[in-house]
């Protein structure tokens, strides 16, 4: 294991060095951000998972995490504490974001990889006053333990390597997420797919079978099936803040497009909802996706 050392940088500043450690999901690496003194990118077996800035936990570097951050911002009036369930912990980026933007929020993180959680807690420690509880469990099993109607927001960002496990893609799984949400609460999921978007279309159809309201935000090139990437699906039992989400996504450094209503129905192309009996993991990304890292 390579520990979090420091080396002398230009001008005498102490520069961070990478950290590598074997965890349950493979080889975890924490790479220092050259542009931010106390920021790190977490990779698992070479796949970027999270980015954390310890000096500014409200900074969201990854595009899909910015879009999930918008949903956290829009889940309630500014500053109001939330009850949030995070399925998949990674470097706890979104839990940190919620803690600093909505003080006194109560958050439960379900992460199956105990060794990864230990690494993150040691190298990227949480503030002692943040109400973040991390539970070691499979995401679906952990979700089943959340009391009915407890959560304002359930965020699913779960990848085994670079693929979402099959049992987290079905109507039965989404029904469990809806059970955990309060009336008016929101379910949000990070979905990775590429041409011909069969997985993404099926996931939208699956959500539509469980929730009456939904929208999707992603890079236009991903929605057009031109490249592999991330899309964020939001769903609930009441009207979603589509107009404000559209405005925020359009203003991001990498602008996103929001699909809703008929346009989103058309995007599914008649795909059938996924059940436990038919579920498959999300597709593996092409190797070229991570070459720049």
Helices and strands as residue ranges (DSSP letters): E 6-8, G 10-12, E 14-16, E 19-23, E 26-32, E 39-44, E 47-53, H 63-74, E 83-87, H 93-101, E 106-111, H 114-123, E 131-136, H 139-144, E 151-156, G 166-168, H 171-180, E 181-193, H 198-208, E 213-218, H 220-223, E 229-236, H 242-250, E 257-260, H 262-268, G 287-290
